[in-house]
Amino acid sequence: MKGLGAMDTNTIKIQEGYMPFRGYKTYYRIVGEPSENKAPLLLIHGGPGSSHNYFELLDDYAATGRQLIMYDQVGCGKSSIPDDRSVYVKETWAEELVALRKYLHLDSIHMLGQSWGGMLEMFYLTNYDQSGIKSVMIDGSPASIKLWIQEQHRLIKYLSYEDRQAISEAERTGDFSGPKYLAANDRYMERYCWDDPDENSPEPLRRPTNGKKASLIAEGPNEFTENGTISDFDVTDQLKNIHVPVLVTNGTDDLCTPLIAKSVYDHIPNAKWHLFANSRHLALLDQHDEFIKVMDNWLNAHD
Protein backbone atom coordinates (compact mmCIF):
# COMPACT_ATOMS: atom_id res chain seq x y z
CA MET A 1 0.00 0.00 0.00
CA LYS A 2 1.31 3.41 -0.86
CA GLY A 3 2.90 5.22 2.08
CA LEU A 4 1.91 8.69 3.21
CA GLY A 5 5.20 9.93 1.82
CA ALA A 6 8.54 10.78 3.35
CA MET A 7 9.75 13.89 5.08
CA ASP A 8 13.06 15.06 6.48
CA THR A 9 13.38 16.09 10.11
CA ASN A 10 16.92 17.24 10.94
CA THR A 11 18.05 15.20 7.91
CA ILE A 12 16.65 12.00 9.44
CA LYS A 13 14.31 10.37 6.93
CA ILE A 14 10.83 9.64 8.27
CA GLN A 15 8.48 7.46 6.27
CA GLU A 16 4.85 6.73 7.17
CA GLY A 17 2.37 4.29 5.71
CA TYR A 18 -0.42 1.81 6.28
CA MET A 19 -0.43 -1.98 6.21
CA PRO A 20 -3.70 -3.70 5.26
CA PHE A 21 -4.71 -6.07 8.08
CA ARG A 22 -7.93 -8.14 8.18
CA GLY A 23 -9.89 -5.47 6.32
CA TYR A 24 -8.50 -2.77 8.62
CA LYS A 25 -5.32 -0.75 8.37
CA THR A 26 -2.28 -0.53 10.63
CA TYR A 27 -0.30 2.72 10.68
CA TYR A 28 3.51 2.47 10.76
CA ARG A 29 6.32 5.00 10.97
CA ILE A 30 9.92 4.31 9.96
CA VAL A 31 12.70 6.61 11.20
CA GLY A 32 16.13 6.53 9.56
CA GLU A 33 17.66 4.34 6.87
CA PRO A 34 18.41 0.61 6.93
CA SER A 35 21.97 -0.30 7.92
CA GLU A 36 24.11 -3.29 7.01
CA ASN A 37 25.63 -3.72 10.46
CA LYS A 38 22.82 -2.48 12.73
CA ALA A 39 19.55 -4.37 12.77
CA PRO A 40 16.44 -2.18 13.01
CA LEU A 41 14.62 -1.72 16.31
CA LEU A 42 10.89 -2.47 16.31
CA LEU A 43 9.07 -0.53 19.04
CA ILE A 44 5.84 -1.95 20.50
CA HIS A 45 3.70 0.47 22.49
CA GLY A 46 1.69 -0.09 25.65
CA GLY A 47 -1.99 -0.02 26.52
CA PRO A 48 -3.78 -1.81 25.10
CA GLY A 49 -4.98 1.50 23.76
CA SER A 50 -1.90 3.69 23.87
CA SER A 51 -0.08 4.58 20.63
CA HIS A 52 3.38 4.97 19.11
CA ASN A 53 3.39 8.69 20.09
CA TYR A 54 5.82 8.52 23.03
CA PHE A 55 8.34 6.52 20.97
CA GLU A 56 8.85 9.69 18.89
CA LEU A 57 11.00 10.80 21.86
CA LEU A 58 13.52 8.33 20.40
CA ASP A 59 13.65 9.86 16.90
CA ASP A 60 17.07 11.45 17.44
CA TYR A 61 18.52 8.02 18.23
CA ALA A 62 18.19 7.11 14.53
CA ALA A 63 21.16 9.46 13.98
CA THR A 64 23.35 6.64 15.38
CA GLY A 65 22.58 4.73 12.18
CA ARG A 66 19.95 2.40 13.63
CA GLN A 67 16.58 2.42 11.93
CA LEU A 68 13.52 2.65 14.21
CA ILE A 69 10.14 1.19 13.31
CA MET A 70 7.05 2.10 15.33
CA TYR A 71 3.38 1.43 14.68
CA ASP A 72 -0.09 1.89 16.15
CA GLN A 73 -1.75 -1.37 17.05
CA VAL A 74 -5.17 -1.77 15.47
CA GLY A 75 -7.72 -0.07 17.72
CA CYS A 76 -5.71 3.05 18.49
CA GLY A 77 -3.59 5.92 17.22
CA LYS A 78 -3.77 6.41 13.45
CA SER A 79 -4.78 2.78 12.82
CA SER A 80 -8.34 1.55 12.26
CA ILE A 81 -10.60 1.52 15.34
CA PRO A 82 -12.98 -1.42 14.76
CA ASP A 83 -16.48 -1.50 16.24
CA ASP A 84 -16.27 -5.29 16.50
CA ARG A 85 -15.38 -5.98 20.15
CA SER A 86 -14.05 -9.46 19.31
CA VAL A 87 -11.05 -7.83 17.59
CA TYR A 88 -9.65 -6.56 20.91
CA VAL A 89 -7.80 -9.69 22.07
CA LYS A 90 -4.12 -10.55 22.44
CA GLU A 91 -4.23 -12.93 19.44
CA THR A 92 -5.25 -10.08 17.10
CA TRP A 93 -2.30 -7.93 18.17
CA ALA A 94 0.15 -10.85 17.99
CA GLU A 95 -1.02 -11.74 14.48
CA GLU A 96 -0.76 -8.07 13.52
CA LEU A 97 2.86 -8.17 14.69
CA VAL A 98 3.49 -11.29 12.58
CA ALA A 99 1.90 -9.54 9.58
CA LEU A 100 3.90 -6.33 10.10
CA ARG A 101 7.22 -8.20 10.18
CA LYS A 102 6.29 -9.89 6.93
CA TYR A 103 4.93 -6.72 5.27
CA LEU A 104 7.99 -4.60 6.11
CA HIS A 105 10.46 -7.49 5.55
CA LEU A 106 11.72 -7.33 9.14
CA ASP A 107 13.60 -10.61 8.90
CA SER A 108 16.32 -9.59 11.35
CA ILE A 109 15.36 -7.19 14.16
CA HIS A 110 15.64 -6.11 17.76
CA MET A 111 12.37 -5.57 19.63
CA LEU A 112 11.46 -3.24 22.50
CA GLY A 113 8.02 -3.48 24.08
CA GLN A 114 6.86 -1.09 26.81
CA SER A 115 4.17 -2.11 29.34
CA TRP A 116 1.48 -4.00 27.38
CA GLY A 117 3.98 -3.97 24.48
CA GLY A 118 6.33 -6.16 26.55
CA MET A 119 3.42 -8.48 27.38
CA LEU A 120 2.71 -8.75 23.67
CA GLU A 121 6.39 -9.59 23.06
CA MET A 122 6.27 -12.35 25.69
CA PHE A 123 3.07 -13.79 24.18
CA TYR A 124 4.57 -13.57 20.68
CA LEU A 125 7.88 -15.18 21.69
CA THR A 126 6.20 -18.06 23.52
CA ASN A 127 3.36 -18.76 21.05
CA TYR A 128 4.63 -17.69 17.63
CA ASP A 129 8.13 -17.39 16.15
CA GLN A 130 11.46 -16.35 17.64
CA SER A 131 13.46 -16.59 14.40
CA GLY A 132 15.29 -13.47 13.24
CA ILE A 133 14.99 -11.73 16.60
CA LYS A 134 18.46 -10.61 17.70
CA SER A 135 17.39 -9.31 21.11
CA VAL A 136 14.39 -8.17 23.10
CA MET A 137 13.82 -5.44 25.68
CA ILE A 138 10.83 -5.93 27.99
CA ASP A 139 10.20 -2.54 29.58
CA GLY A 140 7.84 -2.39 32.58
CA SER A 141 5.74 -5.45 31.74
CA PRO A 142 4.12 -8.25 33.77
CA ALA A 143 4.02 -11.91 32.73
CA SER A 144 0.92 -12.32 34.91
CA ILE A 145 -2.05 -9.95 35.24
CA LYS A 146 -2.93 -11.58 38.55
CA LEU A 147 0.42 -10.50 40.03
CA TRP A 148 -0.01 -7.05 38.43
CA ILE A 149 -3.39 -6.51 40.15
CA GLN A 150 -1.97 -7.74 43.48
CA GLU A 151 0.91 -5.27 43.24
CA GLN A 152 -1.33 -2.35 42.20
CA HIS A 153 -3.38 -2.87 45.37
CA ARG A 154 -0.16 -2.80 47.39
CA LEU A 155 0.86 0.49 45.72
CA ILE A 156 -2.56 2.00 46.47
CA LYS A 157 -1.77 1.59 50.19
CA TYR A 158 0.83 4.37 49.88
CA LEU A 159 -1.83 6.91 48.84
CA SER A 160 -3.66 9.17 51.30
CA TYR A 161 -6.52 7.76 53.40
CA GLU A 162 -9.05 9.76 51.33
CA ASP A 163 -7.71 8.44 48.03
CA ARG A 164 -7.63 4.85 49.31
CA GLN A 165 -11.25 5.18 50.43
CA ALA A 166 -12.35 6.67 47.10
CA ILE A 167 -10.70 3.84 45.13
CA SER A 168 -12.08 1.18 47.47
CA GLU A 169 -15.61 2.58 47.14
CA ALA A 170 -15.35 2.71 43.34
CA GLU A 171 -14.21 -0.92 43.28
CA ARG A 172 -17.03 -1.95 45.64
CA THR A 173 -19.77 -0.28 43.56
CA GLY A 174 -18.20 -0.69 40.11
CA ASP A 175 -18.79 3.03 39.52
CA PHE A 176 -15.57 4.59 38.23
CA SER A 177 -17.07 7.95 37.28
CA GLY A 178 -17.18 9.80 40.63
CA PRO A 179 -15.02 12.94 41.07
CA LYS A 180 -13.29 11.62 44.22
CA TYR A 181 -12.31 8.37 42.49
CA LEU A 182 -11.15 10.17 39.34
CA ALA A 183 -8.98 12.56 41.37
CA ALA A 184 -7.55 9.63 43.39
CA ASN A 185 -6.79 7.63 40.25
CA ASP A 186 -5.07 10.69 38.72
CA ARG A 187 -2.82 10.97 41.78
CA TYR A 188 -2.05 7.25 41.69
CA MET A 189 -1.13 7.45 37.98
CA GLU A 190 1.02 10.55 38.53
CA ARG A 191 2.88 8.75 41.29
CA TYR A 192 3.57 5.48 39.45
CA CYS A 193 2.95 6.08 35.73
CA TRP A 194 3.53 9.58 34.36
CA ASP A 195 2.06 13.08 34.61
CA ASP A 196 -1.00 14.15 32.65
CA PRO A 197 0.43 15.99 29.63
CA ASP A 198 0.24 19.80 29.74
CA GLU A 199 1.54 22.62 27.54
CA ASN A 200 5.11 21.97 28.80
CA SER A 201 5.07 18.27 27.84
CA PRO A 202 6.85 17.07 24.68
CA GLU A 203 4.51 17.47 21.71
CA PRO A 204 4.07 13.73 20.99
CA LEU A 205 2.73 13.20 24.53
CA ARG A 206 0.07 15.88 24.02
CA ARG A 207 -1.40 14.09 21.02
CA PRO A 208 -4.46 11.86 21.53
CA THR A 209 -3.97 8.08 21.44
CA ASN A 210 -7.57 7.36 20.35
CA GLY A 211 -7.41 4.16 22.38
CA LYS A 212 -10.17 4.51 24.96
CA LYS A 213 -12.29 1.75 23.42
CA ALA A 214 -9.33 -0.68 23.18
CA SER A 215 -8.34 0.10 26.75
CA LEU A 216 -11.81 -0.49 28.20
CA ILE A 217 -12.45 -3.69 26.25
CA ALA A 218 -9.01 -5.28 26.67
CA GLU A 219 -7.87 -3.97 30.05
CA GLY A 220 -10.80 -2.54 32.00
CA PRO A 221 -11.52 0.77 33.74
CA ASN A 222 -8.07 1.20 35.35
CA GLU A 223 -4.76 -0.48 36.24
CA PHE A 224 -6.11 -2.30 39.31
CA THR A 225 -9.49 -3.47 37.98
CA GLU A 226 -8.34 -5.64 35.09
CA ASN A 227 -11.57 -7.26 33.91
CA GLY A 228 -11.15 -7.02 30.13
CA THR A 229 -10.10 -9.58 27.52
CA ILE A 230 -6.49 -9.73 28.77
CA SER A 231 -7.50 -10.21 32.42
CA ASP A 232 -6.43 -13.88 32.32
CA PHE A 233 -3.04 -13.11 30.75
CA ASP A 234 -0.30 -15.33 32.24
CA VAL A 235 2.72 -16.60 30.32
CA THR A 236 4.99 -17.06 33.36
CA ASP A 237 5.39 -20.82 32.93
CA GLN A 238 6.11 -20.45 29.20
CA LEU A 239 8.92 -17.91 29.59
CA LYS A 240 11.46 -20.74 29.98
CA ASN A 241 11.01 -21.38 26.22
CA ILE A 242 12.39 -17.96 25.22
CA HIS A 243 15.88 -18.47 23.79
CA VAL A 244 16.74 -14.99 22.48
CA PRO A 245 18.71 -12.44 24.58
CA VAL A 246 16.33 -10.52 26.84
CA LEU A 247 16.83 -7.34 28.90
CA VAL A 248 14.10 -6.68 31.48
CA THR A 249 13.80 -3.06 32.66
CA ASN A 250 11.57 -1.14 35.06
CA GLY A 251 11.65 1.83 37.44
CA THR A 252 11.77 1.95 41.23
CA ASP A 253 8.46 3.88 41.34
CA ASP A 254 6.83 1.99 38.50
CA LEU A 255 3.37 0.45 38.13
CA CYS A 256 5.57 -2.48 37.12
CA THR A 257 7.14 -2.95 40.55
CA PRO A 258 10.54 -4.61 41.04
CA LEU A 259 8.67 -7.76 42.15
CA ILE A 260 6.77 -7.88 38.84
CA ALA A 261 9.98 -7.29 36.85
CA LYS A 262 11.81 -9.96 38.89
CA SER A 263 9.07 -12.51 38.16
CA VAL A 264 9.76 -11.98 34.44
CA TYR A 265 13.55 -11.91 34.83
CA ASP A 266 13.59 -15.09 36.97
CA HIS A 267 11.76 -17.19 34.38
CA ILE A 268 13.64 -16.25 31.18
CA PRO A 269 16.91 -18.16 30.68
CA ASN A 270 20.00 -15.91 30.83
CA ALA A 271 17.94 -12.71 31.00
CA LYS A 272 19.49 -9.47 32.22
CA TRP A 273 17.72 -6.82 34.32
CA HIS A 274 18.20 -3.05 34.63
CA LEU A 275 16.39 -1.10 37.34
CA PHE A 276 16.05 2.66 36.67
CA ALA A 277 16.56 4.25 40.08
CA ASN A 278 14.46 7.39 39.57
CA SER A 279 11.72 6.34 37.16
CA ARG A 280 8.06 5.62 37.08
CA HIS A 281 6.41 3.63 34.26
CA LEU A 282 8.26 5.38 31.42
CA ALA A 283 12.01 5.64 32.03
CA LEU A 284 12.25 6.99 28.47
CA LEU A 285 10.59 10.09 29.90
CA ASP A 286 11.82 10.21 33.51
CA GLN A 287 15.48 9.25 32.83
CA HIS A 288 15.73 9.86 29.10
CA ASP A 289 19.53 9.94 28.76
CA GLU A 290 20.11 6.87 30.91
CA PHE A 291 17.39 4.99 29.05
CA ILE A 292 19.06 5.77 25.70
CA LYS A 293 22.45 4.72 27.07
CA VAL A 294 21.18 1.40 28.45
CA MET A 295 19.27 0.69 25.23
CA ASP A 296 22.23 1.61 23.01
CA ASN A 297 24.67 -0.60 24.95
CA TRP A 298 22.23 -3.51 24.85
CA LEU A 299 21.49 -3.25 21.11
CA ASN A 300 25.16 -2.84 20.14
CA ALA A 301 26.10 -5.89 22.21
CA HIS A 302 23.59 -8.05 20.32
CA ASP A 303 23.98 -6.96 16.69
Secondary structure, DSSP 8 states (H G I E B T S, - for coil): ---SEEEEETTEEEEEEEEEETTEEEEEEEES---SSS--EEEE--TTT--GGGGGGGGGGGGGT--EEEE--TTSTTS---S-GGG-SHHHHHHHHHHHHHHTT--SEEEEEETHHHHHHHHHHHHS--TTEEEEEEES--SBHHHHHHHHHHHHTTS-HHHHHHHHHHHHHT----HHHHHHHHHHHHHHT-----TTS-HHHHS----HHHHHHHT-SSSS---STTTT-B-GGGGGG--S-EEEEEETT-SS-HHHHHHHHTTSTT-EEEEETT-SS-HHHHTHHHHHHHHHHHHHHT-
